[in-house]
């Protein structure tokens, strides 16, 4: 879709500056391009202490950094903080996807996003998490609103990024950019459950760093990538 064909997006209360919590490049790619087309001044906030193992975390972050640099978008690389995430997840290890563990996870990530927004002059926060069809939009929005409510002058933008063809463009952009294609939500428990499901179907367990949209990492046309690293 050409920029002039996209619907014009307006953040809450007419603000033009937005802090975008990003979970990964495939989910945030469409959100980024949609906000760019609407002339919104936004910054990416990458805070995802849930992602496990570290190799997977670095792969997802590297892809997001690559796309942000391509579009000259500011990128905030927040702390990994896995120990605190595991502390909060204690007792929730066997919760299903979209259950109480996911609520805890969204709360933790949005709390840090809202804090950064309040400290750095962002009146609006939002997240790319909701564009995925695997996520519960209302659950995400509830967590976002709850985090923003702790700070005067900060609100959570509940826009449905799946609308107006957003979900389809997310896949188109991912294939165009040959993004790394993660095969589970991100946390160690999601990896455990996904591998158990695959094994029950006679499928091999997930191989981290192997699958990319539009082809494998070593196929022609896939952008050159260095080994995962800290930024």
N, CA, C and O of each residue as an XYZ file, in Angstrom:
924
protein
N       0.844     -1.187      0.000
C       0.000      0.000      0.000
C       0.881      1.241      0.000
O       1.793      1.359      0.819
N       0.612      2.164     -0.917
C       1.361      3.409     -0.971
C       1.004      4.275      0.221
O      -0.118      4.194      0.722
N       1.948      5.119      0.698
C       1.676      5.963      1.863
C       0.415      6.786      1.724
O      -0.322      6.967      2.693
N       0.153      7.300      0.498
C      -1.026      8.145      0.325
C      -2.330      7.366      0.404
O      -3.396      7.968      0.537
N      -2.270      6.028      0.325
C      -3.474      5.203      0.398
C      -3.787      4.733      1.804
O      -4.859      4.178      2.042
N      -2.895      4.939      2.720
C      -3.106      4.514      4.101
C      -4.059      5.466      4.822
O      -4.094      6.655      4.505
N      -4.826      4.967      5.778
C      -5.642      5.871      6.592
C      -4.740      6.752      7.445
O      -3.701      6.297      7.924
N      -5.124      7.996      7.634
C      -4.342      8.917      8.449
C      -4.575      8.601      9.924
O      -5.712      8.634     10.396
N      -3.510      8.298     10.643
C      -3.614      7.938     12.053
C      -3.402      9.166     12.931
O      -2.536      9.997     12.660
N      -4.200      9.265     13.977
C      -4.077     10.361     14.934
C      -4.001      9.789     16.341
O      -4.977      9.208     16.815
N      -2.870      9.937     17.021
C      -2.758      9.443     18.402
C      -3.735     10.152     19.328
O      -4.266     11.200     18.963
N      -3.984      9.615     20.507
C      -4.921     10.221     21.466
C      -4.623     11.692     21.726
O      -3.466     12.093     21.854
N      -5.680     12.483     21.801
C      -5.600     13.915     22.142
C      -4.740     14.714     21.185
O      -4.251     15.790     21.529
N      -4.554     14.187     19.977
C      -3.823     14.933     18.964
C      -2.320     14.989     19.142
O      -1.646     15.730     18.427
N      -1.777     14.222     20.079
C      -0.324     14.214     20.285
C       0.362     13.608     19.062
O      -0.178     12.703     18.425
N       1.528     14.099     18.744
C       2.258     13.606     17.570
C       3.519     12.840     17.948
O       4.248     12.372     17.073
N       3.780     12.710     19.246
C       4.978     12.026     19.709
C       4.565     10.766     20.462
O       3.803     10.837     21.427
N       5.071      9.604     20.017
C       4.634      8.319     20.566
C       5.849      7.454     20.913
O       6.834      7.423     20.176
N       5.760      6.758     22.041
C       6.758      5.750     22.410
C       6.172      4.388     22.076
O       5.182      3.968     22.676
N       6.776      3.705     21.127
C       6.278      2.414     20.650
C       7.043      1.272     21.301
O       8.223      1.069     21.018
N       6.367      0.523     22.178
C       6.975     -0.696     22.696
C       6.968     -1.727     21.578
O       5.916     -2.036     21.018
N       8.133     -2.254     21.254
C       8.245     -3.241     20.184
C       8.669     -4.583     20.742
O       9.594     -4.676     21.548
N       7.974     -5.625     20.299
C       8.310     -6.982     20.727
C       9.252     -7.661     19.744
O      10.027     -8.538     20.126
N       9.187     -7.255     18.472
C      10.016     -7.858     17.439
C       9.823     -7.093     16.135
O       8.879     -6.312     16.003
N      10.703     -7.312     15.185
C      10.615     -6.623     13.900
C       9.381     -7.029     13.089
O       8.721     -6.147     12.540
N       9.033     -8.319     12.984
C       7.847     -8.666     12.194
C       6.573     -7.980     12.681
O       5.771     -7.523     11.867
N       6.378     -7.904     13.988
C       5.166     -7.265     14.510
C       5.234     -5.749     14.408
O       4.218     -5.106     14.144
N       6.404     -5.168     14.610
C       6.492     -3.710     14.620
C       6.670     -3.109     13.234
O       6.452     -1.910     13.061
N       7.060     -3.908     12.238
C       7.308     -3.366     10.901
C       6.123     -2.602     10.333
O       6.277     -1.481      9.849
N       4.949     -3.200     10.389
C       3.750     -2.536      9.872
C       3.373     -1.336     10.737
O       2.980     -0.295     10.211
N       3.487     -1.470     12.050
C       3.166     -0.356     12.950
C       4.089      0.827     12.661
O       3.640      1.973     12.626
N       5.368      0.551     12.457
C       6.325      1.599     12.148
C       5.991      2.287     10.829
O       5.982      3.515     10.755
N       5.722      1.516      9.807
C       5.447      2.114      8.506
C       4.125      2.876      8.517
O       3.988      3.892      7.835
N       3.151      2.390      9.288
C       1.871      3.093      9.394
C       2.041      4.440     10.084
O       1.466      5.437      9.646
N       2.823      4.481     11.157
C       3.030      5.745     11.859
C       3.889      6.704     11.038
O       3.657      7.913     11.052
N       4.871      6.174     10.329
C       5.697      7.015      9.466
C       4.839      7.662      8.381
O       4.995      8.847      8.087
N       3.935      6.884      7.789
C       3.069      7.412      6.732
C       2.145      8.498      7.243
O       1.702      9.347      6.469
N       1.846      8.487      8.539
C       0.969      9.502      9.124
C       1.739     10.666      9.733
O       1.147     11.550     10.353
N       3.049     10.669      9.560
C       3.857     11.771     10.058
C       3.992     11.825     11.563
O       4.227     12.891     12.132
N       3.846     10.687     12.210
C       3.956     10.632     13.673
C       5.422     10.525     14.077
O       6.175      9.734     13.509
N       5.813     11.312     15.045
C       7.163     11.290     15.589
C       7.215     10.204     16.671
O       6.647     10.379     17.749
N       7.879      9.107     16.394
C       7.877      7.998     17.351
C       9.280      7.458     17.594
O      10.190      7.620     16.782
N       9.412      6.817     18.733
C      10.656      6.172     19.148
C      10.334      4.747     19.538
O       9.303      4.486     20.157
N      11.211      3.820     19.179
C      11.013      2.411     19.530
C      11.624      2.140     20.901
O      12.744      2.560     21.193
N      10.867      1.431     21.733
C      11.332      1.047     23.063
C      11.348     -0.473     23.114
O      10.296     -1.111     23.129
N      12.543     -1.050     23.141
C      12.690     -2.511     23.126
C      12.993     -3.005     24.534
O      14.122     -2.918     25.017
N      11.963     -3.520     25.171
C      12.110     -4.070     26.520
C      11.321     -5.373     26.584
O      10.096     -5.360     26.700
N      12.032     -6.495     26.508
C      11.391     -7.803     26.424
C      12.186     -8.837     27.218
O      12.817     -9.717     26.634
N      12.159     -8.732     28.557
C      12.935     -9.647     29.397
C      12.404    -11.071     29.403
O      13.022    -11.971     29.973
N      11.252    -11.272     28.763
C      10.654    -12.600     28.686
C      11.338    -13.507     27.674
O      11.278    -14.729     27.806
N      11.983    -12.937     26.673
C      12.487    -13.740     25.554
C      13.639    -14.647     25.995
O      14.596    -14.197     26.626
N      13.530    -15.907     25.659
C      14.483    -16.934     26.081
C      14.705    -17.913     24.936
O      13.755    -18.231     24.221
N      15.927    -18.401     24.739
C      17.164    -18.065     25.445
C      17.755    -16.753     24.942
O      17.162    -16.078     24.100
N      18.917    -16.401     25.457
C      19.535    -15.134     25.085
C      19.802    -15.051     23.585
O      19.678    -13.978     22.994
N      20.166    -16.165     22.968
C      20.413    -16.173     21.520
C      19.167    -15.704     20.763
O      19.269    -14.926     19.815
N      18.004    -16.176     21.181
C      16.751    -15.778     20.546
C      16.482    -14.291     20.791
O      16.058    -13.567     19.890
N      16.736    -13.851     22.024
C      16.543    -12.440     22.368
C      17.388    -11.544     21.462
O      16.890    -10.553     20.928
N      18.659    -11.891     21.290
C      19.548    -11.063     20.485
C      19.159    -11.080     19.012
O      19.276    -10.060     18.333
N      18.701    -12.218     18.510
C      18.238    -12.289     17.127
C      17.056    -11.349     16.896
O      17.026    -10.609     15.913
N      16.090    -11.384     17.802
C      14.904    -10.540     17.646
C      15.270     -9.063     17.759
O      14.764     -8.227     17.010
N      16.148     -8.759     18.696
C      16.549     -7.366     18.863
C      17.331     -6.877     17.647
O      17.108     -5.767     17.165
N      18.242     -7.703     17.156
C      19.067     -7.310     16.011
C      18.215     -6.996     14.788
O      18.480     -6.027     14.076
N      17.204     -7.804     14.545
C      16.307     -7.547     13.419
C      15.585     -6.214     13.589
O      15.416     -5.466     12.627
N      15.163     -5.924     14.808
C      14.448     -4.680     15.076
C      15.376     -3.470     14.907
O      14.974     -2.446     14.355
N      16.609     -3.596     15.385
C      17.589     -2.526     15.222
C      17.868     -2.283     13.734
O      17.929     -1.137     13.289
N      18.035     -3.355     12.980
C      18.314     -3.240     11.543
C      17.225     -2.449     10.829
O      17.521     -1.577     10.013
N      15.960     -2.754     11.136
C      14.849     -2.084     10.463
C      14.728     -0.639     10.932
O      14.413      0.243     10.133
N      14.973     -0.386     12.208
C      14.914      0.981     12.726
C      15.993      1.843     12.082
O      15.734      2.983     11.698
N      17.192      1.303     11.964
C      18.279      2.057     11.342
C      17.973      2.348      9.877
O      18.303      3.422      9.373
N      17.351      1.407      9.201
C      16.996      1.597      7.797
C      16.077      2.798      7.624
O      16.167      3.515      6.627
N      15.187      3.019      8.601
C      14.227      4.116      8.518
C      14.596      5.305      9.406
O      13.805      6.234      9.568
N      15.804      5.269      9.981
C      16.295      6.364     10.821
C      15.355      6.667     11.990
O      15.096      7.829     12.302
N      14.848      5.610     12.631
C      13.952      5.746     13.775
C      14.745      5.544     15.065
O      15.485      4.566     15.170
N      14.616      6.432     16.044
C      15.325      6.260     17.321
C      14.949      4.937     17.987
O      13.790      4.524     17.968
N      15.938      4.289     18.567
C      15.743      2.965     19.163
C      16.305      2.967     20.573
O      17.494      3.218     20.773
N      15.456      2.688     21.548
C      15.895      2.605     22.948
C      16.022      1.139     23.321
O      15.041      0.396     23.304
N      17.225      0.732     23.656
C      17.509     -0.651     24.034
C      17.509     -0.726     25.557
O      18.481     -0.326     26.198
N      16.435     -1.233     26.135
C      16.305     -1.291     27.590
C      16.968     -2.556     28.147
O      17.371     -3.441     27.393
N      17.072     -2.624     29.463
C      17.732     -3.761     30.104
C      16.981     -5.066     29.846
O      15.766     -5.074     29.645
N      17.727     -6.160     29.856
C      17.158     -7.494     29.631
C      16.379     -7.966     30.864
O      15.242     -8.417     30.724
N      16.954     -7.876     32.056
C      16.276     -8.159     33.332
C      15.555     -9.501     33.396
O      14.397     -9.567     33.809
N      16.229    -10.556     32.994
C      15.593    -11.875     33.029
C      15.310    -12.349     34.453
O      14.295    -13.003     34.693
N      16.187    -12.028     35.393
C      15.997    -12.502     36.771
C      14.690    -11.968     37.351
O      13.963    -12.702     38.021
N      14.392    -10.708     37.100
C      13.159    -10.130     37.603
C      11.948    -10.740     36.918
O      10.913    -10.944     37.552
N      12.071    -11.034     35.626
C      10.947    -11.664     34.915
C      10.651    -13.043     35.500
O       9.491    -13.380     35.734
N      11.681    -13.835     35.734
C      11.485    -15.170     36.307
C      10.938    -15.089     37.726
O      10.155    -15.942     38.145
N      11.349    -14.064     38.463
C      10.806    -13.892     39.814
C       9.295    -13.660     39.743
O       8.534    -14.238     40.518
N       8.879    -12.828     38.828
C       7.451    -12.532     38.689
C       6.661    -13.723     38.139
O       5.469    -13.871     38.405
N       7.345    -14.559     37.375
C       6.672    -15.711     36.763
C       6.547    -16.900     37.714
O       5.896    -17.893     37.388
N       7.171    -16.798     38.888
C       7.149    -17.911     39.838
C       5.705    -18.258     40.215
O       4.933    -17.389     40.620
N       5.356    -19.528     40.076
C       4.002    -19.986     40.366
C       3.085    -19.951     39.158
O       1.961    -20.449     39.215
N       3.563    -19.359     38.052
C       2.746    -19.234     36.843
C       3.305    -20.080     35.702
O       2.928    -19.915     34.542
N       4.205    -20.983     36.056
C       4.931    -21.730     35.023
C       4.024    -22.559     34.121
O       4.353    -22.786     32.957
N       2.887    -23.011     34.644
C       2.017    -23.885     33.859
C       0.731    -23.188     33.400
O      -0.225    -23.842     32.983
N       0.723    -21.876     33.480
C      -0.407    -21.121     32.942
C      -0.431    -21.248     31.413
O       0.628    -21.292     30.787
N      -1.609    -21.306     30.811
C      -1.687    -21.403     29.348
C      -1.384    -20.061     28.691
O      -1.396    -19.023     29.352
N      -1.113    -20.088     27.387
C      -0.956    -18.856     26.630
C      -2.223    -18.022     26.780
O      -3.330    -18.561     26.779
N      -2.061    -16.719     26.909
C      -3.131    -15.745     27.118
C      -3.663    -15.767     28.549
O      -4.655    -15.106     28.854
N      -3.008    -16.524     29.421
C      -3.458    -16.614     30.804
C      -2.757    -15.608     31.707
O      -2.272    -14.572     31.251
N      -2.713    -15.933     33.005
C      -2.187    -15.007     34.007
C      -0.703    -14.708     33.808
O      -0.254    -13.601     34.106
N       0.058    -15.671     33.312
C       1.481    -15.411     33.089
C       1.684    -14.356     32.004
O       2.568    -13.508     32.122
N       0.876    -14.402     30.959
C       0.974    -13.403     29.892
C       0.572    -12.020     30.403
O       1.175    -11.015     30.026
N      -0.450    -11.971     31.264
C      -0.842    -10.688     31.851
C       0.318    -10.107     32.652
O       0.622     -8.920     32.538
N       0.967    -10.945     33.463
C       2.136    -10.499     34.221
C       3.214     -9.969     33.284
O       3.816     -8.926     33.540
N       3.445    -10.688     32.212
C       4.500    -10.336     31.261
C       4.211     -8.991     30.592
O       5.094     -8.139     30.500
N       2.983     -8.805     30.129
C       2.614     -7.530     29.511
C       2.709     -6.396     30.526
O       3.190     -5.308     30.207
N       2.252     -6.653     31.745
C       2.322     -5.631     32.795
C       3.762     -5.176     33.005
O       4.041     -3.978     33.053
N       4.664     -6.128     33.128
C       6.063     -5.792     33.391
C       6.657     -4.969     32.259
O       7.353     -3.985     32.507
N       6.391     -5.358     31.027
C       6.971     -4.653     29.883
C       6.367     -3.260     29.714
O       7.071     -2.306     29.383
N       5.059     -3.153     29.944
C       4.410     -1.849     29.791
C       4.713     -0.914     30.967
O       4.763      0.304     30.793
N       4.915     -1.474     32.150
C       5.289     -0.628     33.290
C       6.593      0.102     33.002
O       6.716      1.294     33.282
N       7.570     -0.613     32.441
C       8.849      0.010     32.120
C       8.682      1.006     30.957
O       9.317      2.061     30.947
N       7.841      0.671     29.996
C       7.585      1.585     28.873
C       6.961      2.884     29.362
O       7.379      3.970     28.961
N       5.956      2.769     30.230
C       5.275      3.953     30.752
C       6.215      4.806     31.594
O       6.161      6.034     31.533
N       7.076      4.164     32.378
C       8.042      4.900     33.188
C       8.976      5.710     32.297
O       9.229      6.886     32.557
N       9.487      5.075     31.244
C      10.380      5.777     30.327
C       9.650      6.942     29.663
O      10.211      8.026     29.498
N       8.401      6.710     29.287
C       7.616      7.770     28.656
C       7.465      8.967     29.583
O       7.651     10.112     29.169
N       7.127      8.695     30.840
C       6.939      9.780     31.811
C       8.231     10.549     32.049
O       8.206     11.763     32.255
N       9.356      9.848     32.022
C      10.643     10.491     32.296
C      11.225     11.225     31.094
O      12.123     12.054     31.244
N      10.710     10.919     29.885
C      11.309     11.487     28.683
C      10.324     12.250     27.803
O      10.585     12.475     26.621
N       9.206     12.642     28.375
C       8.317     13.549     27.669
C       7.423     12.942     26.602
O       7.022     13.637     25.669
N       7.102     11.662     26.720
C       6.156     11.032     25.790
C       4.783     10.990     26.449
O       4.631     10.418     27.528
N       3.783     11.589     25.809
C       2.431     11.585     26.359
C       1.651     10.339     25.960
O       0.629     10.022     26.569
N       2.130      9.633     24.940
C       1.416      8.458     24.418
C       2.367      7.275     24.287
O       3.482      7.413     23.782
N       1.912      6.105     24.748
C       2.632      4.857     24.509
C       1.697      3.898     23.784
O       0.476      3.995     23.906
N       2.270      2.989     23.040
C       1.494      1.927     22.402
C       2.435      0.743     22.191
O       3.611      0.817     22.548
N       1.932     -0.337     21.618
C       2.752     -1.535     21.442
C       2.399     -2.260     20.155
O       1.262     -2.215     19.687
N       3.392     -2.926     19.597
C       3.176     -3.749     18.413
C       2.622     -5.123     18.768
O       2.249     -5.882     17.873
N       2.559     -5.458     20.048
C       2.108     -6.789     20.460
C       0.728     -7.138     19.909
O       0.476     -8.283     19.535
N      -0.164     -6.152     19.861
C      -1.543     -6.430     19.494
C      -1.784     -6.773     18.039
O      -2.881     -7.205     17.686
N      -0.776     -6.589     17.173
C      -1.000     -6.881     15.762
C      -1.016     -8.384     15.484
O      -1.526     -8.829     14.456
N      -0.458     -9.151     16.399
C      -0.415    -10.607     16.208
C      -1.779    -11.231     16.475
O      -2.433    -10.925     17.471
N      -2.196    -12.110     15.569
C      -3.484    -12.783     15.742
C      -3.443    -13.793     16.891
O      -4.483    -14.293     17.319
N      -2.245    -14.091     17.387
C      -2.110    -15.040     18.484
C      -2.329    -14.389     19.841
O      -2.425    -15.070     20.861
N      -2.407    -13.062     19.841
C      -2.546    -12.342     21.102
C      -3.989    -11.906     21.340
O      -4.760    -11.707     20.401
N      -4.339    -11.761     22.628
C      -5.649    -11.256     23.034
C      -5.564     -9.735     23.111
O      -4.922     -9.190     24.009
N      -6.211     -9.057     22.173
C      -6.113     -7.605     22.084
C      -6.582     -6.910     23.353
O      -5.943     -5.961     23.810
N      -7.689     -7.368     23.928
C      -8.222     -6.717     25.118
C      -7.288     -6.913     26.313
O      -7.127     -6.010     27.133
N      -6.677     -8.086     26.406
C      -5.712     -8.342     27.472
C      -4.536     -7.363     27.368
O      -4.105     -6.793     28.371
N      -4.035     -7.177     26.175
C      -2.930     -6.250     25.952
C      -3.341     -4.825     26.277
O      -2.612     -4.103     26.957
N      -4.515     -4.418     25.789
C      -4.977     -3.051     26.039
C      -5.195     -2.788     27.528
O      -4.880     -1.706     28.023
N      -5.731     -3.771     28.234
C      -5.929     -3.606     29.684
C      -4.593     -3.366     30.380
O      -4.484     -2.495     31.242
N      -3.581     -4.139     30.004
C      -2.260     -3.987     30.616
C      -1.651     -2.633     30.263
O      -1.038     -1.981     31.108
N      -1.822     -2.219     29.022
C      -1.285     -0.935     28.601
C      -1.931      0.227     29.322
O      -1.243      1.140     29.777
N      -3.254      0.200     29.429
C      -3.970      1.273     30.129
C      -3.587      1.301     31.605
O      -3.427      2.371     32.193
N      -3.441      0.119     32.195
C      -3.097      0.041     33.619
C      -1.702      0.645     33.863
O      -1.509      1.381     34.831
N      -0.751      0.341     33.004
C       0.603      0.872     33.169
C       0.616      2.387     33.008
O       1.259      3.092     33.786
N      -0.091      2.886     32.003
C      -0.107      4.334     31.749
C      -0.798      5.098     32.871
O      -0.454      6.249     33.139
N      -1.770      4.469     33.530
C      -2.557      5.158     34.554
C      -1.722      5.581     35.763
O      -2.164      6.415     36.553
N      -0.534      5.022     35.916
C       0.322      5.364     37.054
C       1.013      6.714     36.884
O       1.630      7.222     37.821
N       0.910      7.295     35.684
C       1.638      8.532     35.416
C       0.705      9.587     34.828
O       0.029      9.345     33.828
N       0.676     10.734     35.447
C      -0.126     11.835     34.928
C       0.411     12.245     33.557
O       1.619     12.376     33.361
N      -0.498     12.442     32.627
C      -0.090     12.910     31.309
C       0.366     11.833     30.358
O       0.812     12.145     29.254
N       0.270     10.543     30.754
C       0.646      9.440     29.867
C      -0.593      8.589     29.597
O      -1.299      8.200     30.528
N      -0.853      8.303     28.332
C      -1.992      7.456     27.980
C      -1.536      6.337     27.050
O      -0.517      6.450     26.369
N      -2.313      5.257     27.036
C      -2.005      4.112     26.166
C      -2.920      4.163     24.941
O      -4.140      4.249     25.075
N      -2.337      4.110     23.772
C      -3.077      4.158     22.503
C      -3.530      2.748     22.161
O      -2.702      1.875     21.897
N      -4.842      2.520     22.164
C      -5.404      1.182     21.962
C      -5.737      0.891     20.508
O      -6.537     -0.004     20.232
N      -5.152      1.614     19.583
C      -5.463      1.404     18.166
C      -5.273     -0.056     17.758
O      -4.293     -0.692     18.147
N      -6.213     -0.582     16.976
C      -6.136     -1.965     16.503
C      -5.298     -2.005     15.227
O      -5.797     -1.706     14.142
N      -4.031     -2.375     15.359
C      -3.108     -2.358     14.230
C      -3.421     -3.437     13.194
O      -2.837     -3.437     12.110
N      -4.330     -4.351     13.512
C      -4.716     -5.373     12.540
C      -5.682     -4.816     11.494
O      -5.841     -5.393     10.418
N      -6.325     -3.689     11.814
C      -7.360     -3.120     10.943
C      -6.767     -2.564      9.647
O      -5.558     -2.367      9.524
N      -7.659     -2.319      8.685
C      -7.291     -1.677      7.422
C      -6.165     -2.421      6.702
O      -5.312     -1.803      6.064
N      -6.169     -3.749      6.808
C      -5.163     -4.555      6.125
C      -3.833     -4.638      6.838
O      -2.858     -5.132      6.271
N      -3.773     -4.160      8.083
C      -2.505     -4.150      8.809
C      -1.916     -5.524      9.018
O      -0.703     -5.699      8.901
N      -2.753     -6.513      9.328
C      -2.257     -7.866      9.574
C      -1.627     -8.460      8.317
O      -0.599     -9.134      8.384
N      -2.261     -8.199      7.162
C      -1.719     -8.714      5.900
C      -0.417     -8.009      5.536
O       0.528     -8.643      5.066
N      -0.371     -6.693      5.753
C       0.852     -5.952      5.438
C       1.993     -6.357      6.364
O       3.156     -6.300      5.964
N       1.687     -6.760      7.581
C       2.718     -7.242      8.490
C       3.474     -8.400      7.848
O       4.703     -8.446      7.904
N       2.750     -9.329      7.243
C       3.382    -10.476      6.583
C       4.133    -10.030      5.327
O       5.239    -10.501      5.061
N       3.529     -9.120      4.557
C       4.181     -8.619      3.341
C       5.521     -7.964      3.659
O       6.521     -8.218      2.989
N       5.530     -7.117      4.693
C       6.763     -6.434      5.085
C       7.792     -7.445      5.576
O       8.974     -7.337      5.247
N       7.357     -8.420      6.356
C       8.273     -9.425      6.886
C       8.940    -10.211      5.763
O      10.129    -10.521      5.834
N       8.163    -10.531      4.720
C       8.733    -11.255      3.573
C       9.653    -10.350      2.770
O      10.710    -10.782      2.310
N       9.254     -9.107      2.603
C      10.069     -8.148      1.849
C      11.423     -7.936      2.518
O      12.451     -7.856      1.845
N      11.415     -7.844      3.857
C      12.633     -7.583      4.614
C      13.375     -8.851      5.000
O      14.483     -8.786      5.532
N      12.774    -10.001      4.736
C      13.334    -11.300      5.109
C      13.667    -11.329      6.607
O      14.760    -11.720      7.017
N      12.683    -10.901      7.403
C      12.860    -10.887      8.850
C      13.031    -12.294      9.399
O      12.533    -13.266      8.830
N      13.741    -12.384     10.510
C      13.810    -13.636     11.258
C      12.402    -13.997     11.722
O      11.682    -13.154     12.258
N      12.015    -15.249     11.514
C      10.656    -15.702     11.845
C      10.694    -16.565     13.098
O      11.026    -17.749     13.038
N      10.353    -15.968     14.223
C      10.311    -16.732     15.466
C       9.130    -17.691     15.452
O       8.085    -17.397     14.872
N       9.304    -18.827     16.088
C       8.297    -19.884     16.022
C       7.583    -20.125     17.352
O       6.855    -21.107     17.498
N       7.788    -19.239     18.310
C       7.071    -19.326     19.585
C       6.986    -17.921     20.156
O       7.691    -17.019     19.703
N       6.128    -17.734     21.147
C       5.875    -16.399     21.664
C       7.141    -15.727     22.166
O       7.394    -14.564     21.852
N       7.936    -16.448     22.944
C       9.186    -15.849     23.392
C       9.753    -16.406     24.687
O      10.969    -16.550     24.811
N       8.903    -16.720     25.649
C       9.430    -17.143     26.953
C       9.771    -18.637     26.957
O       9.400    -19.381     26.050
N      10.481    -19.045     27.993
C      10.935    -20.429     28.101
C       9.758    -21.389     28.196
O       9.850    -22.529     27.742
N       8.658    -20.939     28.780
C       7.495    -21.807     28.933
C       6.742    -21.945     27.604
O       6.186    -23.000     27.298
N       6.735    -20.875     26.834
C       6.159    -20.953     25.490
C       6.989    -21.887     24.617
O       6.439    -22.672     23.845
N       8.306    -21.805     24.737
C       9.195    -22.697     23.979
C       8.959    -24.145     24.389
O       8.885    -25.033     23.539
N       8.841    -24.379     25.687
C       8.584    -25.723     26.206
C       7.285    -26.286     25.630
O       7.261    -27.411     25.130
N       6.215    -25.513     25.699
C       4.903    -25.989     25.259
C       4.831    -26.153     23.747
O       4.193    -27.079     23.246
N       5.493    -25.247     23.016
C       5.500    -25.358     21.555
C       6.262    -26.601     21.121
O       5.823    -27.317     20.222
N       7.390    -26.858     21.750
C       8.159    -28.055     21.407
C       7.405    -29.331     21.771
O       7.475    -30.321     21.043
N       6.684    -29.314     22.890
C       5.890    -30.482     23.278
C       4.805    -30.751     22.245
O       4.545    -31.902     21.892
N       4.173    -29.688     21.764
C       3.129    -29.842     20.744
C       3.723    -30.377     19.445
O       3.148    -31.265     18.815
N       4.860    -29.844     19.051
C       5.492    -30.309     17.814
C       5.898    -31.778     17.925
O       5.699    -32.561     16.996
N       6.463    -32.134     19.061
C       6.875    -33.520     19.272
C       5.681    -34.472     19.208
O       5.784    -35.574     18.669
N       4.544    -34.033     19.767
C       3.343    -34.878     19.748
C       2.826    -35.103     18.337
O       2.106    -36.068     18.081
N       3.193    -34.211     17.420
C       2.780    -34.333     16.023
C       3.856    -34.954     15.146
O       3.719    -35.017     13.924
N       4.931    -35.413     15.785
C       6.018    -36.028     15.036
C       6.892    -35.023     14.311
O       7.603    -35.378     13.370
N       6.845    -33.757     14.746
C       7.649    -32.714     14.112
C       8.896    -32.443     14.958
O       8.878    -32.661     16.170
N       9.967    -31.974     14.338
C      11.192    -31.684     15.110
C      11.011    -30.454     15.989
O      10.167    -29.600     15.718
N      11.807    -30.376     17.037
C      11.755    -29.209     17.905
C      12.310    -27.982     17.180
O      12.990    -28.103     16.161
N      12.016    -26.829     17.711
C      12.429    -25.558     17.118
C      13.947    -25.444     17.087
O      14.624    -25.770     18.063
N      14.475    -24.979     15.958
C      15.892    -24.665     15.832
C      16.012    -23.150     15.770
O      15.576    -22.531     14.799
N      16.587    -22.563     16.776
C      16.697    -21.103     16.854
C      17.636    -20.574     15.779
O      18.719    -21.116     15.564
N      17.214    -19.521     15.114
C      18.037    -18.854     14.114
C      18.008    -19.465     12.739
O      18.840    -19.124     11.899
N      17.065    -20.370     12.480
C      17.044    -21.081     11.193
C      16.000    -20.566     10.207
O      16.214    -20.623      8.996
N      14.873    -20.065     10.710
C      13.748    -19.762      9.826
C      13.602    -18.257      9.606
O      13.592    -17.473     10.555
N      13.489    -17.872      8.340
C      13.288    -16.469      7.973
C      12.109    -16.370      7.013
O      11.876    -17.266      6.202
N      11.375    -15.276      7.115
C      10.269    -15.054      6.186
C      10.807    -15.035      4.762
O      11.764    -14.324      4.457
N      10.185    -15.816      3.901
C      10.602    -15.844      2.505
C      11.745    -16.786      2.216
O      12.178    -16.888      1.068
N      12.255    -17.490      3.238
C      13.336    -18.431      2.994
C      14.256    -18.575      4.184
O      14.192    -17.794      5.134
N      15.107    -19.575      4.128
C      16.047    -19.822      5.217
C      17.140    -18.770      5.223
O      17.297    -18.020      4.260
N      17.891    -18.717      6.307
C      18.911    -17.684      6.485
C      19.993    -17.736      5.417
O      20.576    -16.706      5.078
N      20.270    -18.926      4.881
C      21.372    -19.058      3.935
C      20.918    -19.063      2.486
O      21.717    -19.363      1.599
N      19.634    -18.732      2.216
C      19.150    -18.698      0.845
C      19.479    -17.374      0.179
O      19.579    -16.353      0.859
N      19.651    -17.370     -1.156
C      19.959    -16.126     -1.863
C      18.891    -15.065     -1.613
O      17.699    -15.370     -1.572
N      19.324    -13.832     -1.448
C      18.383    -12.738     -1.250
C      18.159    -12.386      0.204
O      17.597    -11.335      0.512
N      18.594    -13.257      1.099
C      18.447    -12.961      2.520
C      19.528    -11.972      2.940
O      20.704    -12.223      2.676
N      19.175    -10.847      3.588
C      20.173     -9.853      3.983
C      21.277    -10.469      4.831
O      21.026    -11.341      5.663
N      22.501    -10.004      4.609
C      23.631    -10.513      5.387
C      23.450    -10.154      6.850
O      23.029     -9.043      7.171
N      23.763    -11.081      7.731
C      23.600    -10.865      9.161
C      24.849    -11.312      9.887
O      25.444    -12.335      9.550
N      25.235    -10.553     10.868
C      26.339    -10.951     11.728
C      25.780    -11.861     12.810
O      24.570    -12.072     12.893
N      26.656    -12.389     13.626
C      26.197    -13.195     14.742
C      25.457    -12.306     15.739
O      25.779    -11.125     15.865
N      24.472    -12.858     16.447
C      23.757    -12.063     17.457
C      24.747    -11.427     18.419
O      25.724    -12.056     18.824
N      24.488    -10.171     18.783
C      25.401     -9.458     19.650
C      24.640     -8.476     20.510
O      23.473     -8.179     20.254
N      25.307     -7.977     21.528
C      24.724     -6.926     22.351
C      24.850     -5.595     21.642
O      25.785     -5.379     20.871
N      23.910     -4.706     21.902
C      23.959     -3.366     21.318
C      24.114     -2.350     22.424
O      24.178     -1.151     22.156
